Amino acid sequence: MRRLSPLVPPLRCLVLLAAALWSLQPAPTRAEEPPEDDDEEAAAPPDEGAPEDDGASAPSEGAPAPGADAQVVVVTFDSGFVDVGFAGDKAPRASEAYYLPGGRIRDWAGFEAMLRHMFTQIGASPSEHPVLLSEPASVPAPERERLTQLMFEKLQVPAFYLMADAALTCYAAGRTTCLALTSPDGTQIAVVYDGYVLPFSVMSVPVGRADIALLAMKLVGDRLGHAFAARDREAFAAIIEQRGFVALDFDADEQKAAAGSELDVTVTLPDGQEATIGRERFAAAEALFKPALLGSQRVGLHSAAYDAIMHCDVELRQDLYRNIVVAGRTLALEGLEERLTQEMKLLAPPTMSIVVAAPPERARSVWIGGSLVASLSTFRKLAITRADYDASGPAIIGKKAL
């Protein structure tokens, strides 16, 4: 079992995070000191084994490592975007397009350059701030170790930690146990139990924001007799996010679209021309429930969610059916909550209560969860310090962030 968040006992963690969700204040500027921790949450002690500063004078004995007391920078990835900001904020300070195929790093030099750029965007230096990064569930150990090496040896961060986006989604919703649906690239489903991601529950649906946009682009192009370029994908993603929806009854909406203009809206295409779309508004998003529309043989979102629950013990299933949490830009489409609830009711036992939580801010739920966790004083006890890294090397990530 992969332990992701041994911050505090589960019940207390829930209370702390739920309270923090409603009481977060804007982060202090870099010139300000972070607020003092509450008496109930004592500050983490300084790392006695922290390395000396590279400057002219070394810190006094027992002093924290350089940057150890600075605000934590939270970096999360979702649906082709990177969100970066300071722990304790309600929203990231900077968001930019950055595509990670399958949620995994392929271009390490480009990844490093992106992180440096994003730190510049928020007016911070990586060598001065601890960093929390999100990751999909089930990332191989060698990749996690290489990322840890990059953070300490290239970016020179004072402390670092990795957390699964499923767990962060759960925390953002004020829970420690849930069935989390996230969208690092495609869509991933994972059970989080008392802060643990259960590896055997992890499922994936190969449909994400980019896939839905490409399908919408094809549908509109076929109807208009126009071939759009690959560079138009982002424009169609925005069109679907703003004017698209998930059909509660796909066949009924198909009939409406064929019979008249009830579902028609006017949109501006990437070339500046205006066009009317109707069926395309919901047909592209249908791929979430029918991946076959994209040529995939994988099951849809609802079936993957059901399979994840069925991989768990019978005693846990009722809690999971009542705690389904969706997050990410891909899953922020209008109507998804209702459709997923309807589909899960068809699969679950007839007496089972189905509750799908789809927070209005779910496009950034992973980042919000990271902000909550990293703002707790207990986070500093979890984070891998420079002293930890110097003593154990990159393999420390497998010991402290299991």
C-alpha positions as CSV (number, residue, x, y, z in Angstrom):
1,M,0.0,0.0,0.0
2,R,1.4,3.4,-1.0
3,R,1.4,5.9,1.8
4,L,1.1,9.4,0.6
5,S,0.1,11.7,3.4
6,P,1.0,10.6,7.0
7,L,0.4,14.2,8.1
8,V,-1.7,13.6,11.2
9,P,-4.2,10.9,12.3
10,P,-7.0,10.7,9.6
11,L,-9.8,12.3,11.6
12,R,-7.7,15.2,12.8
13,C,-6.3,15.7,9.3
14,L,-9.9,16.0,8.0
15,V,-10.8,18.6,10.6
16,L,-7.7,20.6,9.9
17,L,-8.0,20.6,6.2
18,A,-11.8,21.3,6.2
19,A,-11.1,24.3,8.5
20,A,-8.2,25.5,6.4
21,L,-10.4,25.3,3.3
22,W,-12.7,28.1,4.6
23,S,-10.1,30.2,6.5
24,L,-7.2,30.5,4.0
25,Q,-6.0,34.1,3.7
26,P,-4.1,35.6,0.8
27,A,-0.4,34.6,0.9
28,P,2.0,37.2,2.3
29,T,4.3,38.9,-0.1
30,R,7.9,37.7,-0.3
31,A,8.9,40.6,1.9
32,E,6.6,39.4,4.6
33,E,7.1,36.6,7.1
34,P,4.6,33.7,7.0
35,P,2.0,33.8,9.8
36,E,2.9,32.1,13.1
37,D,1.7,28.5,13.5
38,D,-1.2,27.9,15.9
39,D,-0.3,26.6,19.3
40,E,-2.0,23.3,18.4
41,E,0.3,22.7,15.5
42,A,3.8,23.2,16.7
43,A,6.4,24.2,14.1
44,A,8.7,21.5,12.8
45,P,12.1,21.6,14.5
46,P,15.1,22.6,12.4
47,D,17.1,19.9,10.6
48,E,20.3,19.5,12.7
49,G,22.0,17.9,9.7
50,A,21.3,20.7,7.3
51,P,24.3,21.6,5.1
52,E,26.1,24.9,5.5
53,D,25.2,27.9,3.4
54,D,27.2,28.5,0.3
55,G,27.6,32.1,1.4
56,A,30.5,33.7,3.4
57,S,29.2,32.7,6.8
58,A,27.6,29.4,7.9
59,P,24.3,29.4,9.9
60,S,24.7,29.0,13.7
61,E,24.3,25.5,15.2
62,G,20.7,24.4,15.2
63,A,19.6,27.0,12.7
64,P,17.2,25.9,9.9
65,A,18.6,25.3,6.4
66,P,18.5,28.2,4.0
67,G,14.9,28.5,2.7
68,A,13.5,26.0,5.2
69,D,11.2,28.6,6.8
70,A,10.1,30.1,3.5
71,Q,6.7,29.6,2.0
72,V,6.2,26.3,0.2
73,V,5.8,26.6,-3.5
74,V,3.0,24.2,-4.8
75,V,3.4,22.9,-8.4
76,T,0.6,20.8,-9.9
77,F,-0.2,19.4,-13.3
78,D,-3.6,19.0,-14.8
79,S,-5.1,18.5,-18.3
80,G,-2.1,20.1,-20.1
81,F,-1.6,22.9,-17.7
82,V,0.9,23.6,-14.9
83,D,-0.4,25.6,-11.9
84,V,2.1,27.3,-9.5
85,G,1.7,29.3,-6.4
86,F,2.3,29.6,-2.7
87,A,0.9,27.3,0.0
88,G,-1.9,29.0,1.9
89,D,-3.2,30.8,-1.2
90,K,-6.7,30.0,-2.5
91,A,-5.6,29.9,-6.1
92,P,-2.3,29.6,-8.0
93,R,-0.3,32.7,-8.9
94,A,0.5,31.5,-12.4
95,S,-1.0,28.9,-14.8
96,E,0.4,28.1,-18.2
97,A,-0.1,25.4,-20.8
98,Y,2.4,22.6,-20.4
99,Y,1.6,19.1,-21.8
100,L,2.8,16.0,-20.0
101,P,1.9,13.0,-22.2
102,G,0.3,10.4,-19.9
103,G,1.1,12.7,-17.0
104,R,4.7,11.6,-17.3
105,I,7.9,13.6,-17.9
106,R,9.5,12.8,-21.3
107,D,11.7,15.9,-21.9
108,W,13.7,16.5,-18.7
109,A,15.6,19.5,-19.9
110,G,12.4,21.1,-21.0
111,F,10.7,20.2,-17.7
112,E,13.5,22.0,-15.8
113,A,13.3,25.0,-18.0
114,M,9.5,25.2,-17.5
115,L,10.0,25.1,-13.7
116,R,12.5,27.9,-13.7
117,H,10.2,29.9,-15.9
118,M,7.2,29.4,-13.5
119,F,9.3,30.3,-10.5
120,T,10.2,33.6,-12.3
121,Q,6.5,34.1,-13.0
122,I,5.6,34.1,-9.3
123,G,8.7,36.1,-8.3
124,A,10.5,33.4,-6.5
125,S,13.7,31.5,-6.6
126,P,13.6,27.7,-6.3
127,S,16.7,27.7,-4.1
128,E,14.8,29.8,-1.5
129,H,11.5,27.8,-1.2
130,P,10.5,24.2,-0.3
131,V,8.5,22.6,-3.1
132,L,5.5,20.3,-3.3
133,L,4.8,18.7,-6.6
134,S,1.8,16.6,-7.7
135,E,2.1,13.3,-9.5
136,P,-0.2,10.7,-11.0
137,A,-0.7,7.5,-9.1
138,S,1.8,4.7,-9.8
139,V,4.7,6.6,-11.2
140,P,7.8,4.2,-11.4
141,A,10.5,4.6,-8.8
142,P,13.3,5.5,-11.3
143,E,11.3,8.4,-12.6
144,R,10.5,9.7,-9.1
145,E,14.2,9.4,-8.2
146,R,15.3,11.3,-11.3
147,L,12.8,14.1,-10.4
148,T,14.1,14.3,-6.9
149,Q,17.7,14.5,-8.3
150,L,16.6,17.3,-10.6
151,M,15.0,19.3,-7.7
152,F,18.0,19.1,-5.4
153,E,20.9,19.1,-7.8
154,K,19.6,21.3,-10.6
155,L,17.2,23.7,-8.9
156,Q,18.9,23.5,-5.5
157,V,15.6,23.5,-3.5
158,P,15.9,23.4,0.3
159,A,13.2,20.8,0.7
160,F,11.0,18.7,-1.6
161,Y,8.0,16.4,-1.5
162,L,5.7,14.5,-4.0
163,M,2.0,13.8,-3.5
164,A,-0.4,12.0,-5.7
165,D,-3.0,14.2,-7.3
166,A,-5.7,11.7,-6.1
167,A,-4.9,12.4,-2.5
168,L,-4.7,16.1,-3.0
169,T,-8.1,16.0,-4.7
170,C,-9.5,14.2,-1.7
171,Y,-8.1,16.8,0.7
172,A,-9.4,19.7,-1.3
173,A,-12.9,18.2,-0.9
174,G,-12.4,17.9,2.9
175,R,-12.0,14.2,2.9
176,T,-9.3,11.6,3.6
177,T,-11.2,8.7,2.0
178,C,-12.8,8.9,-1.5
179,L,-12.8,7.7,-5.0
180,A,-10.9,10.4,-6.8
181,L,-11.3,11.1,-10.5
182,T,-8.4,13.3,-11.8
183,S,-7.1,14.3,-15.2
184,P,-3.3,14.5,-15.3
185,D,-3.5,13.9,-19.1
186,G,-6.2,11.4,-19.8
187,T,-8.4,10.6,-16.8
188,Q,-7.3,8.6,-13.8
189,I,-9.4,6.9,-11.1
190,A,-7.9,5.9,-7.7
191,V,-9.2,5.0,-4.3
192,V,-7.8,7.1,-1.4
193,Y,-8.3,5.4,2.0
194,D,-7.2,7.4,5.1
195,G,-4.7,9.3,3.0
196,Y,-3.4,6.2,1.2
197,V,-3.7,5.6,-2.5
198,L,-4.6,1.9,-3.0
199,P,-2.4,0.9,-6.0
200,F,-4.6,-2.0,-7.0
201,S,-7.5,0.4,-7.5
202,V,-5.9,2.7,-10.0
203,M,-7.7,2.8,-13.3
204,S,-7.3,5.0,-16.4
205,V,-9.5,6.2,-19.2
206,P,-7.5,7.4,-22.2
207,V,-9.7,10.5,-22.7
208,G,-8.5,14.0,-21.7
209,R,-9.0,17.6,-22.5
210,A,-6.8,17.4,-25.6
211,D,-8.7,14.4,-26.9
212,I,-12.1,16.0,-26.4
213,A,-10.8,19.1,-28.2
214,L,-9.5,17.1,-31.2
215,L,-12.8,15.2,-31.5
216,A,-14.7,18.5,-31.4
217,M,-12.4,19.9,-34.0
218,K,-13.0,16.9,-36.3
219,L,-16.7,17.0,-35.8
220,V,-17.0,20.7,-36.7
221,G,-14.5,20.4,-39.5
222,D,-16.4,17.5,-41.1
223,R,-19.7,19.4,-41.0
224,L,-18.2,22.6,-42.4
225,G,-15.9,20.8,-44.9
226,H,-12.9,22.5,-43.4
227,A,-9.7,21.0,-42.1
228,F,-8.3,22.6,-39.0
229,A,-4.7,22.6,-38.1
230,A,-3.2,21.0,-35.0
231,R,-2.5,24.4,-33.6
232,D,-6.2,25.0,-33.4
233,R,-6.7,22.4,-30.7
234,E,-6.4,24.8,-27.8
235,A,-9.1,27.1,-29.3
236,F,-11.5,24.2,-29.6
237,A,-10.7,23.1,-26.0
238,A,-11.8,26.6,-24.9
239,I,-14.9,26.4,-27.0
240,I,-16.0,23.1,-25.4
241,E,-15.1,24.3,-21.9
242,Q,-17.2,27.4,-22.4
243,R,-20.1,26.1,-24.5
244,G,-19.9,22.4,-24.3
245,F,-21.7,20.0,-21.9
246,V,-22.1,16.4,-21.0
247,A,-25.4,15.0,-22.1
248,L,-27.6,13.4,-19.4
249,D,-29.4,11.5,-22.2
250,F,-27.2,11.3,-25.2
251,D,-29.8,9.8,-27.5
252,A,-32.4,12.4,-26.6
253,D,-30.0,15.2,-27.2
254,E,-29.0,13.6,-30.6
255,Q,-32.7,13.8,-31.6
256,K,-32.9,17.4,-30.4
257,A,-29.9,18.4,-32.4
258,A,-31.2,16.6,-35.5
259,A,-34.7,18.1,-35.2
260,G,-34.0,21.7,-34.8
261,S,-31.9,24.5,-33.4
262,E,-32.7,24.1,-29.7
263,L,-29.1,23.3,-28.8
264,D,-27.4,25.6,-31.3
265,V,-25.0,28.3,-30.2
266,T,-22.7,30.6,-32.1
267,V,-19.0,30.4,-31.5
268,T,-15.9,32.0,-33.0
269,L,-13.6,29.6,-34.7
270,P,-9.8,29.8,-34.6
271,D,-9.7,31.6,-38.0
272,G,-12.0,34.3,-36.7
273,Q,-15.1,33.2,-38.5
274,E,-18.4,32.6,-36.6
275,A,-20.1,29.3,-36.8
276,T,-23.1,27.6,-35.3
277,I,-22.6,24.3,-33.3
278,G,-25.2,22.1,-31.8
279,R,-24.5,18.4,-31.7
280,E,-20.7,19.1,-31.3
281,R,-21.4,20.7,-28.0
282,F,-22.1,17.3,-26.3
283,A,-20.9,14.7,-28.8
284,A,-17.2,15.4,-28.1
285,A,-17.5,15.1,-24.4
286,E,-19.4,11.8,-24.8
287,A,-16.0,10.2,-25.4
288,L,-15.5,10.3,-21.6
289,F,-18.2,7.6,-21.3
290,K,-17.6,6.0,-24.7
291,P,-13.8,6.0,-25.5
292,A,-14.7,4.0,-28.6
293,L,-15.6,7.4,-30.2
294,L,-11.8,7.9,-30.2
295,G,-11.0,4.4,-31.4
296,S,-10.1,3.1,-27.9
297,Q,-11.2,-0.3,-26.6
298,R,-11.0,0.9,-23.0
299,V,-14.1,1.3,-20.8
300,G,-15.6,4.6,-20.0
301,L,-15.4,6.8,-16.9
302,H,-18.3,5.2,-15.1
303,S,-17.2,1.7,-15.7
304,A,-13.6,2.4,-14.7
305,A,-14.9,4.1,-11.5
306,Y,-17.1,1.0,-10.7
307,D,-14.2,-1.3,-11.4
308,A,-12.0,0.7,-9.0
309,I,-14.6,0.3,-6.2
310,M,-15.1,-3.4,-6.9
311,H,-11.3,-3.9,-6.4
312,C,-11.7,-2.9,-2.8
313,D,-13.1,-4.7,0.3
314,V,-16.8,-5.0,0.6
315,E,-16.7,-3.0,3.8
316,L,-15.2,0.0,2.1
317,R,-17.4,0.1,-1.0
318,Q,-20.4,1.9,0.6
319,D,-18.1,4.8,1.7
320,L,-16.6,5.0,-1.8
321,Y,-20.0,5.2,-3.6
322,R,-20.9,8.1,-1.3
323,N,-17.6,9.9,-1.7
324,I,-16.9,10.1,-5.5
325,V,-14.9,13.3,-6.1
326,V,-14.1,14.7,-9.6
327,A,-11.3,17.1,-10.3
328,G,-9.5,18.7,-13.1
329,R,-10.2,20.8,-16.2
330,T,-11.2,17.8,-18.2
331,L,-13.9,16.9,-15.7
332,A,-15.2,20.5,-15.2
333,L,-17.7,20.2,-18.0
334,E,-21.3,21.1,-17.3
335,G,-23.5,18.1,-16.7
336,L,-20.7,15.7,-15.8
337,E,-21.8,15.3,-12.2
338,E,-25.4,14.4,-13.1
339,R,-24.4,12.0,-15.9
340,L,-21.8,10.2,-13.7
341,T,-24.3,9.9,-10.9
342,Q,-26.9,8.4,-13.3
343,E,-24.4,5.9,-14.8
344,M,-23.1,4.8,-11.4
345,K,-26.6,4.1,-10.2
346,L,-27.1,1.7,-13.1
347,L,-24.0,-0.2,-12.1
348,A,-24.2,-0.1,-8.3
349,P,-26.5,-2.3,-6.1
350,P,-30.0,-0.8,-6.2
351,T,-30.0,0.2,-2.5
352,M,-26.6,1.9,-2.7
353,S,-26.5,5.7,-2.2
354,I,-24.4,7.5,-4.9
355,V,-22.9,10.9,-4.1
356,V,-20.7,12.6,-6.6
357,A,-18.9,15.7,-5.4
358,A,-18.0,18.2,-8.2
359,P,-16.7,21.4,-6.5
360,P,-17.1,24.5,-8.6
361,E,-13.4,25.1,-8.3
362,R,-12.6,21.5,-9.4
363,A,-10.5,22.7,-12.4
364,R,-7.9,23.5,-9.8
365,S,-8.8,21.1,-7.0
366,V,-5.4,19.4,-7.1
367,W,-3.6,22.7,-6.6
368,I,-6.0,23.7,-3.8
369,G,-5.3,20.4,-2.0
370,G,-1.6,21.0,-2.3
371,S,-2.0,24.5,-0.9
372,L,-3.9,23.1,2.1
373,V,-1.5,20.3,2.9
374,A,1.7,22.4,2.4
375,S,0.3,25.2,4.6
376,L,0.2,22.8,7.6
377,S,3.2,23.0,9.9
378,T,3.3,19.2,9.9
379,F,4.2,19.3,6.2
380,R,7.7,20.5,7.0
381,K,8.3,17.4,9.0
382,L,7.3,15.3,6.0
383,A,9.4,17.1,3.4
384,I,12.7,15.7,2.2
385,T,15.4,18.2,3.3
386,R,18.8,18.9,1.7
387,A,20.3,17.0,4.6
388,D,18.1,14.0,3.9
389,Y,19.1,14.1,0.2
390,D,22.8,14.4,0.9
391,A,22.7,11.4,3.3
392,S,20.6,9.1,1.1
393,G,20.6,10.4,-2.5
394,P,17.6,10.2,-4.8
395,A,16.4,6.9,-3.3
396,I,15.2,9.0,-0.3
397,I,12.0,9.7,-2.2
398,G,11.0,6.1,-1.9
399,K,11.5,6.2,1.9
400,K,9.8,9.4,2.8
401,A,7.2,9.8,0.1
402,L,6.2,6.1,-0.3
